[in-house]
Amino acid sequence: MIGAAVKVMRIATGEIEEGIEADDGKDKAAQELGRKGGKARAEKLSKEKRAEIARAAANKRWANKK
């Protein structure tokens, strides 16, 4: 919501033109790699290591519920 308000303000002040998205300054190649990160990491891990990580995550989640 705040992002939309900022965009409207920038259009109103002439900082950007309506319909043109501003460059967010992020590296597009890095963003693409980041989208595959978890899956690629899981494929590299052994079944035992994935189970260990999942167990630790579950323990952490349940610890917060007590």
Backbone torsions as a table, in degrees:
resi	resn	phi	psi	omega
1	MET	NA	-44.6	179.9
2	ILE	-65.5	-38.8	178.8
3	GLY	-60.4	-39.5	178.4
4	ALA	-65.4	-40.2	178.9
5	ALA	-64.2	-40.0	178.4
6	VAL	-64.3	-41.4	179.8
7	LYS	-63.2	-43.3	178.2
8	VAL	-61.1	-41.0	179.7
9	MET	-63.8	-42.3	-179.8
10	ARG	-65.8	-37.3	176.8
11	ILE	-65.8	-44.4	-178.2
12	ALA	-63.4	-35.2	-179.0
13	THR	-87.6	-3.8	178.6
14	GLY	83.3	8.1	179.6
15	GLU	-65.8	-38.7	173.6
16	ILE	-132.2	160.3	177.8
17	GLU	-93.7	149.1	179.3
18	GLU	-63.7	135.9	178.6
19	GLY	90.6	-12.8	179.5
20	ILE	-103.7	120.0	178.9
21	GLU	-79.7	134.8	177.8
22	ALA	-76.5	149.2	176.2
23	ASP	-70.2	128.3	-177.2
24	ASP	-84.4	-1.3	176.7
25	GLY	80.7	4.6	-178.3
26	LYS	-93.3	147.0	179.0
27	ASP	-74.8	116.8	-175.5
28	LYS	-63.6	-37.3	179.0
29	ALA	-64.8	-41.1	179.0
30	ALA	-66.3	-36.3	177.7
31	GLN	-63.8	-43.1	178.9
32	GLU	-61.7	-43.7	178.4
33	LEU	-63.7	-38.7	-179.5
34	GLY	-63.8	-29.2	180.0
35	ARG	-69.3	-23.1	-180.0
36	LYS	-101.9	-0.2	-171.1
37	GLY	-51.8	-56.1	-176.1
38	GLY	-64.6	-42.4	-179.2
39	LYS	-66.8	-44.2	179.7
40	ALA	-63.5	-39.7	179.0
41	ARG	-65.0	-43.1	-179.0
42	ALA	-63.0	-36.0	179.9
43	GLU	-67.0	-28.7	-178.6
44	LYS	-82.1	-23.4	-176.6
45	LEU	-81.4	150.2	174.7
46	SER	-73.7	161.9	179.3
47	LYS	-59.2	-40.2	-179.4
48	GLU	-64.4	-42.6	-178.8
49	LYS	-67.1	-40.7	177.1
50	ARG	-61.9	-41.5	178.9
51	ALA	-64.3	-40.1	178.6
52	GLU	-62.4	-44.3	179.6
53	ILE	-64.8	-43.1	179.8
54	ALA	-64.0	-40.8	179.1
55	ARG	-62.8	-45.1	179.5
56	ALA	-62.9	-39.9	179.6
57	ALA	-66.1	-42.6	179.2
58	ALA	-63.7	-43.1	178.1
59	ASN	-60.2	-40.7	179.9
60	LYS	-65.3	-43.8	178.6
61	ARG	-62.2	-45.9	-178.0
62	TRP	-70.5	-28.8	177.7
63	ALA	-63.3	-33.1	179.2
64	ASN	-73.6	-20.2	-177.4
65	LYS	-83.4	-17.7	-175.5
66	LYS	-78.7	NA	NA
